[in-house]
């Protein structure tokens, strides 16, 4: 039994690769169903955010084989040749895979370390997997362990203090590049979770002239009402941009909202001076070539990464505390994981030892001058001896499982059983010869 993580993220892959391999919610569901149909006994969860795409697998396949199949699936689903993204992939198995999920869920592997948004995204991914019936005993326990660990990290460290979300860093960057935030006309594109966080941070930073534009006008209006900002219609987006100083975009869209050509038409009659665009969408909302247009300054996720790295040093002590929690929880999970696999093995060994002891006892009682009244106390004595011997053996088996692997522990149990049977058979042959 293997636990595997295969994926790519902001550290291993440029945004150009991430956006080609991203999944929206409907695609996640479709992918999970396909995977579950291809290997019904295995378990799968798929996590896809603006900064990462990760498959979580638990099943009987060898870890390397499982990873290879997932690479092929990712390639086939998106129609992208493996050679175009293989170098960006990372692969973890068993305890390393467990630690990775716990780090991700606690926000310790995020571009903005300590962010809490990823916890909700992992929970959403897990819910989709449950709905698709692609999870099971192992991943269910693992993901609940991850949620518990994330809560511990955020409760017992200050790693999530400060601007620790993509939205917060985007607003921080806007403040660095546009000093007079209170006088800026700001357009926020997208009214999802990230869009709402952007509005929150803009208000805290002193932004007042803020307009939310979203495909769903009702969602944008509801958000605008809560934060006391303006709302614009989707069909008027180009007009809103034409009047803006700052645009921060997080819309969920498979294609660019604007290519260079279409954006040149949008800003042709613009009179508001320089325009700052911060694109946190994955896939990207704005064609990167737009930055070549005069007086337009386009920043994306890769530029935000630089700001996030500057903030990282200030929280190094809290990150270390978070890592301690993650490693401890991962070790506890692996104790359960090993014990789960070893239980049936130990049961087989106990049965075999008891059968051998009973045969030997019957052989003894069948001898001359053995009274039937001796049977019960002798049975009790033999059971106690066998249980004491088994206790020592089981401790050794558990140690091998923890320090090596459940597979090595299984080999040890098989060796013990084989030797016990050989000893028993040898005794039978000696009785026959006698």
C-alpha positions as CSV (number, residue, x, y, z in Angstrom):
1,X,0.0,0.0,0.0
2,X,1.4,3.4,-1.1
3,X,0.5,7.0,-0.5
4,X,1.6,9.2,-3.3
5,X,1.6,12.9,-4.1
6,X,2.4,14.0,-7.7
7,X,2.1,17.7,-8.6
8,X,3.6,21.0,-9.6
9,X,3.4,24.4,-7.9
10,X,4.6,28.0,-8.0
11,X,8.1,26.9,-7.0
12,X,8.5,24.3,-9.6
13,X,6.5,25.6,-12.6
14,X,6.0,29.0,-14.2
15,X,2.5,30.3,-14.5
16,X,2.5,29.5,-18.2
17,X,2.7,25.8,-17.3
18,X,0.3,26.0,-14.3
19,X,-2.5,27.6,-16.3
20,X,-2.3,24.9,-19.0
21,X,-2.6,22.1,-16.4
22,X,-5.2,23.7,-14.0
23,X,-8.6,22.2,-13.3
24,X,-11.8,24.0,-12.6
25,X,-14.3,22.4,-10.2
26,X,-16.2,20.6,-13.0
27,X,-13.0,19.2,-14.4
28,X,-11.8,18.1,-11.0
29,X,-15.0,16.0,-10.6
30,X,-14.7,14.6,-14.1
31,X,-11.0,13.7,-13.5
32,X,-11.7,12.0,-10.2
33,X,-14.5,9.9,-11.7
34,X,-12.2,8.8,-14.5
35,X,-9.4,7.9,-12.1
36,X,-11.8,6.0,-9.8
37,X,-13.2,4.0,-12.7
38,X,-9.7,3.1,-13.9
39,X,-8.6,1.8,-10.5
40,X,-11.7,1.2,-8.3
41,X,-9.7,-0.1,-5.3
42,X,-7.5,3.0,-5.1
43,X,-8.3,6.4,-3.6
44,X,-7.8,9.8,-5.2
45,X,-8.0,13.5,-4.3
46,X,-7.2,16.3,-6.8
47,X,-6.2,19.8,-5.5
48,X,-6.1,22.6,-8.1
49,X,-5.5,26.2,-7.1
50,X,-3.9,29.3,-8.7
51,X,-0.6,28.1,-7.4
52,X,-0.6,24.3,-7.6
53,X,-2.0,21.2,-9.2
54,X,-1.6,18.0,-7.0
55,X,-2.9,14.5,-7.2
56,X,-3.1,12.5,-3.9
57,X,-3.2,8.7,-4.4
58,X,-3.5,5.8,-2.0
59,X,-3.6,2.3,-3.3
60,X,-1.9,-1.1,-3.9
61,X,0.4,0.1,-6.8
62,X,4.0,0.7,-6.3
63,X,4.6,4.4,-5.8
64,X,6.7,4.9,-8.9
65,X,4.1,3.1,-11.0
66,X,1.2,5.1,-9.5
67,X,3.1,8.3,-10.2
68,X,3.8,7.3,-13.8
69,X,0.1,6.6,-14.4
70,X,-0.9,10.0,-13.0
71,X,1.6,11.7,-15.3
72,X,0.0,10.0,-18.2
73,X,-3.5,10.9,-17.0
74,X,-2.6,14.6,-16.5
75,X,-1.1,14.7,-20.0
76,X,-4.1,13.0,-21.6
77,X,-6.7,15.1,-19.8
78,X,-5.3,18.4,-20.8
79,X,-3.7,17.4,-24.1
80,X,-0.2,18.5,-23.1
81,X,2.8,16.2,-23.8
82,X,4.6,15.1,-20.7
83,X,7.9,16.4,-22.0
84,X,6.4,19.9,-21.7
85,X,5.9,19.7,-17.9
86,X,7.7,16.6,-16.6
87,X,10.7,18.7,-15.3
88,X,8.3,20.8,-13.2
89,X,6.7,17.8,-11.4
90,X,7.5,16.7,-7.9
91,X,6.8,13.3,-6.4
92,X,6.5,12.3,-2.7
93,X,5.6,8.9,-1.3
94,X,4.4,7.7,2.1
95,X,5.7,9.8,5.0
96,X,7.1,12.5,2.7
97,X,3.7,12.6,1.0
98,X,1.9,12.9,4.3
99,X,4.2,15.8,5.4
100,X,3.7,17.5,2.1
101,X,-0.1,17.6,2.4
102,X,0.1,18.8,6.0
103,X,2.5,21.6,5.0
104,X,0.3,22.6,2.1
105,X,-2.9,22.7,4.2
106,X,-1.2,24.7,7.0
107,X,-0.1,27.3,4.4
108,X,3.6,26.5,5.0
109,X,4.2,25.5,1.3
110,X,2.3,28.5,-0.1
111,X,3.7,31.3,-2.1
112,X,2.5,33.5,0.7
113,X,3.6,31.4,3.7
114,X,1.0,31.3,6.4
115,X,-2.0,32.0,4.2
116,X,-5.3,30.6,5.5
117,X,-7.1,30.6,2.1
118,X,-5.4,27.3,1.1
119,X,-7.1,25.5,4.0
120,X,-10.5,26.3,2.5
121,X,-9.3,25.2,-0.9
122,X,-8.0,21.9,0.4
123,X,-11.4,21.3,2.1
124,X,-13.2,22.1,-1.1
125,X,-11.1,19.6,-3.0
126,X,-11.7,16.9,-0.4
127,X,-15.5,17.6,-0.6
128,X,-15.4,17.1,-4.4
129,X,-13.5,13.9,-3.9
130,X,-16.1,12.7,-1.4
131,X,-18.9,13.6,-3.8
132,X,-17.1,11.7,-6.6
133,X,-16.7,8.7,-4.2
134,X,-13.0,8.6,-5.0
135,X,-11.8,8.6,-1.4
136,X,-11.5,5.8,1.2
137,X,-10.2,4.9,4.6
138,X,-6.7,6.2,4.1
139,X,-7.2,9.5,2.4
140,X,-10.2,10.3,4.6
141,X,-8.1,9.9,7.7
142,X,-5.1,11.7,6.0
143,X,-7.1,14.8,5.0
144,X,-8.8,15.1,8.4
145,X,-5.4,14.9,9.9
146,X,-4.3,17.7,7.6
147,X,-7.3,19.9,8.7
148,X,-6.5,19.3,12.4
149,X,-2.8,20.1,11.8
150,X,-3.6,23.3,10.0
151,X,-5.8,24.5,12.9
152,X,-3.0,23.7,15.3
153,X,-0.4,25.6,13.3
154,X,-2.6,28.7,13.0
155,X,-3.6,28.5,16.7
156,X,-0.2,27.9,18.3
157,X,2.0,30.0,16.0
158,X,1.8,33.6,14.6
159,X,2.6,32.4,11.1
160,X,-0.7,33.6,9.7
161,X,-0.3,37.2,11.1
162,X,0.2,40.1,8.7
163,X,-0.5,40.1,4.9
164,X,-0.4,36.3,4.3
165,X,-2.6,35.8,1.3
166,X,-2.2,36.4,-2.4
167,X,-4.8,39.1,-2.2
168,X,-2.9,40.8,0.7
169,X,0.4,40.7,-1.2
170,X,-1.3,42.0,-4.4
171,X,-2.6,45.0,-2.4
172,X,0.8,45.5,-0.8
173,X,2.4,45.6,-4.3
174,X,-0.2,48.1,-5.4
175,X,0.6,50.3,-2.5
176,X,4.3,50.1,-3.3
177,X,3.7,51.1,-6.9
178,X,0.9,53.6,-6.3
179,X,1.5,55.7,-3.2
180,X,-1.8,57.6,-3.1
181,X,-4.2,54.6,-2.7
182,X,-7.0,56.8,-1.2
183,X,-7.1,58.9,-4.4
184,X,-6.9,56.0,-6.8
185,X,-9.9,54.7,-8.8
186,X,-9.6,50.9,-8.4
187,X,-11.4,48.2,-10.3
188,X,-11.6,44.7,-8.8
189,X,-12.4,42.0,-11.4
190,X,-13.9,38.8,-9.8
191,X,-16.1,38.4,-6.8
192,X,-15.0,35.0,-5.5
193,X,-13.1,34.3,-2.4
194,X,-9.9,35.9,-3.6
195,X,-11.9,38.9,-5.0
196,X,-13.4,39.4,-1.6
197,X,-10.0,39.3,0.2
198,X,-8.7,41.9,-2.3
199,X,-11.6,44.2,-1.4
200,X,-10.9,43.7,2.3
201,X,-7.2,44.5,2.0
202,X,-7.9,47.5,-0.2
203,X,-10.3,49.0,2.4
204,X,-7.7,48.4,5.1
205,X,-5.1,50.1,2.9
206,X,-7.2,53.2,2.6
207,X,-8.9,52.5,-0.8
208,X,-12.3,54.3,-1.1
209,X,-13.1,54.5,-4.9
210,X,-13.5,50.8,-5.5
211,X,-15.7,49.1,-8.1
212,X,-16.3,45.4,-8.2
213,X,-17.1,43.9,-11.6
214,X,-18.1,40.2,-12.0
215,X,-19.9,38.0,-14.5
216,X,-22.6,37.4,-11.9
217,X,-23.9,40.9,-11.1
218,X,-25.9,39.7,-8.1
219,X,-22.7,38.3,-6.5
220,X,-20.8,41.5,-7.2
221,X,-23.7,43.6,-5.8
222,X,-23.9,41.5,-2.6
223,X,-20.2,41.9,-2.1
224,X,-20.2,45.6,-2.8
225,X,-23.0,46.1,-0.4
226,X,-21.2,44.4,2.4
227,X,-18.0,46.5,1.9
228,X,-19.8,49.7,0.9
229,X,-18.1,50.0,-2.5
230,X,-19.5,50.4,-6.0
231,X,-20.5,47.7,-8.4
232,X,-20.2,47.6,-12.2
233,X,-21.8,45.6,-15.0
234,X,-19.7,43.0,-16.8
235,X,-20.5,44.5,-20.2
236,X,-19.2,47.8,-19.0
237,X,-15.8,46.4,-17.9
238,X,-13.8,48.0,-20.6
239,X,-15.3,51.4,-19.7
240,X,-14.5,50.9,-16.0
241,X,-10.8,50.0,-16.9
242,X,-10.6,53.0,-19.1
243,X,-11.2,55.2,-16.1
244,X,-9.2,53.3,-13.5
245,X,-5.7,53.8,-12.0
246,X,-5.5,50.3,-10.5
247,X,-7.0,47.0,-11.7
248,X,-6.7,43.8,-9.7
249,X,-8.1,40.8,-11.4
250,X,-8.9,37.3,-10.1
251,X,-11.7,36.1,-12.4
252,X,-12.1,32.4,-13.1
253,X,-11.8,32.2,-16.9
254,X,-10.2,29.6,-19.2
255,X,-9.1,32.3,-21.7
256,X,-7.7,35.9,-21.5
257,X,-10.3,38.6,-20.7
258,X,-8.1,40.8,-22.9
259,X,-5.4,40.1,-25.5
260,X,-2.9,42.8,-26.4
261,X,-5.0,43.9,-29.4
262,X,-8.3,44.1,-27.6
263,X,-6.7,45.9,-24.7
264,X,-5.1,48.5,-27.0
265,X,-8.6,49.4,-28.1
266,X,-9.8,49.6,-24.5
267,X,-7.1,52.1,-23.4
268,X,-6.9,54.0,-26.7
269,X,-9.1,56.9,-25.4
270,X,-7.9,56.6,-21.9
271,X,-7.2,59.9,-20.0
272,X,-6.4,58.6,-16.5
273,X,-2.6,58.4,-17.0
274,X,-0.6,55.3,-16.0
275,X,-2.6,52.1,-15.4
276,X,-1.4,49.4,-12.9
277,X,-2.8,45.9,-13.5
278,X,-2.2,43.1,-11.0
279,X,-3.3,39.8,-12.4
280,X,-3.7,37.0,-9.8
281,X,-5.9,34.8,-12.0
282,X,-4.7,31.3,-13.0
283,X,-5.3,30.9,-15.9
284,X,-4.2,34.5,-16.4
285,X,-6.9,37.1,-17.1
286,X,-4.6,39.4,-19.1
287,X,-2.3,38.6,-22.1
288,X,1.3,39.1,-20.8
289,X,2.0,41.1,-24.0
290,X,-0.2,43.9,-22.6
291,X,2.8,45.1,-20.5
292,X,4.3,46.4,-23.8
293,X,1.6,49.0,-24.2
294,X,2.7,52.4,-23.1
295,X,1.7,53.6,-19.6
296,X,0.3,50.1,-18.8
297,X,2.2,48.3,-16.0
298,X,1.1,44.6,-15.8
299,X,2.2,42.4,-12.8
300,X,1.4,38.7,-12.4
301,X,1.8,35.9,-9.9
302,X,5.6,35.7,-10.5
303,X,6.1,39.3,-9.5
304,X,3.9,38.8,-6.4
305,X,6.2,35.9,-5.5
306,X,9.1,38.4,-5.0
307,X,7.1,40.5,-2.6
308,X,6.0,37.3,-0.7
309,X,9.7,36.2,-0.4
310,X,10.5,39.6,1.2
311,X,7.9,39.0,3.8
312,X,9.1,35.5,4.5
313,X,12.1,36.4,6.6
314,X,10.0,38.2,9.2
315,X,8.2,35.0,10.1
316,X,11.0,32.5,10.2
317,X,10.6,31.6,13.9
318,X,6.9,31.0,13.5
319,X,7.5,28.9,10.4
320,X,9.9,26.7,12.4
321,X,7.2,26.2,15.1
322,X,4.7,25.2,12.4
323,X,7.2,22.7,10.9
324,X,7.5,21.0,14.3
325,X,3.8,20.6,14.6
326,X,3.6,19.2,11.0
327,X,6.4,16.7,11.6
328,X,4.9,15.5,14.8
329,X,1.4,15.0,13.3
330,X,2.8,13.3,10.2
331,X,4.7,10.8,12.5
332,X,1.5,10.0,14.4
333,X,-0.4,9.4,11.1
334,X,2.3,7.1,9.9
335,X,2.1,5.1,13.2
336,X,-1.6,4.5,12.4
337,X,-0.8,3.7,8.7
338,X,1.8,1.1,9.6
339,X,-0.4,-0.5,12.3
340,X,-3.2,-0.7,9.9
341,X,-1.2,-2.8,7.5
342,X,0.5,-4.9,10.2
343,X,-2.7,-5.9,12.0
344,X,-3.8,-8.6,9.6
345,X,-0.2,-9.9,9.4
346,X,0.0,-10.2,13.2
347,X,-3.4,-12.0,13.2
348,X,-2.1,-14.6,10.8
349,X,1.0,-15.1,13.0
350,X,-1.0,-15.5,16.2
351,X,-3.3,-18.1,14.6
352,X,-0.3,-20.1,13.3
353,X,1.5,-20.0,16.6
354,X,-1.6,-21.2,18.5
355,X,-2.2,-24.0,16.0
356,X,1.3,-25.2,16.4
357,X,1.1,-25.0,20.2
358,X,-2.2,-26.9,20.2
359,X,-0.7,-29.7,18.0
360,X,2.2,-30.0,20.4
361,X,-0.1,-30.1,23.4
362,X,-2.2,-32.8,21.8
363,X,0.9,-34.8,21.0
364,X,2.0,-34.5,24.7
365,X,-1.5,-35.4,26.1
366,X,-1.7,-38.5,23.8
367,X,1.3,-40.0,25.6
368,X,1.1,-42.6,28.3
369,X,0.2,-41.8,31.9
370,X,-1.3,-38.4,31.0
371,X,-4.5,-37.7,32.9
372,X,-7.3,-35.8,31.3
373,X,-7.5,-33.4,34.3
374,X,-4.1,-32.0,33.2
375,X,-5.6,-30.6,30.0
376,X,-7.0,-27.3,31.2
377,X,-4.0,-26.1,33.3
378,X,-1.6,-27.2,30.5
379,X,-3.7,-25.3,27.9
380,X,-3.6,-22.2,30.1
381,X,0.2,-22.5,30.6
382,X,0.9,-23.0,26.9
383,X,-1.3,-20.0,25.9
384,X,0.6,-17.8,28.4
385,X,4.0,-18.9,27.0
386,X,2.9,-18.4,23.4
387,X,1.4,-14.9,24.2
388,X,4.7,-13.8,25.9
389,X,6.8,-15.0,23.0
390,X,4.4,-13.4,20.5
391,X,4.6,-10.1,22.4
392,X,8.4,-9.9,21.8
393,X,7.9,-10.9,18.1
394,X,5.2,-8.4,17.5
395,X,7.3,-5.6,19.0
396,X,10.1,-6.5,16.5
397,X,7.6,-6.6,13.6
398,X,6.2,-3.1,14.5
399,X,9.8,-1.7,14.7
400,X,10.6,-3.1,11.2
401,X,7.4,-1.6,9.8
402,X,8.1,1.8,11.2
403,X,11.8,2.0,10.5
404,X,11.8,0.1,7.1
405,X,8.3,-0.4,5.6
406,X,5.2,-2.5,6.0
407,X,6.5,-4.6,3.1
408,X,9.6,-5.5,5.0
409,X,7.5,-6.3,8.1
410,X,5.3,-8.6,6.0
411,X,8.5,-10.4,4.8
412,X,9.6,-10.8,8.4
413,X,6.2,-12.3,9.4
414,X,6.3,-14.7,6.4
415,X,9.8,-15.8,7.4
416,X,8.8,-16.4,11.0
417,X,5.7,-18.4,9.9
418,X,7.7,-20.5,7.4
419,X,10.3,-21.3,10.0
420,X,7.6,-22.2,12.6
421,X,5.9,-24.5,10.1
422,X,9.3,-26.2,9.3
423,X,10.0,-26.8,13.0
424,X,6.5,-28.2,13.4
425,X,6.8,-30.5,10.4
426,X,10.2,-31.7,11.6
427,X,8.7,-32.6,14.9
428,X,5.9,-34.6,13.1
429,X,8.5,-36.5,11.1
430,X,10.5,-37.3,14.2
431,X,7.3,-38.7,15.9
432,X,6.6,-40.9,12.8
433,X,10.1,-42.2,12.8
434,X,9.9,-43.0,16.5
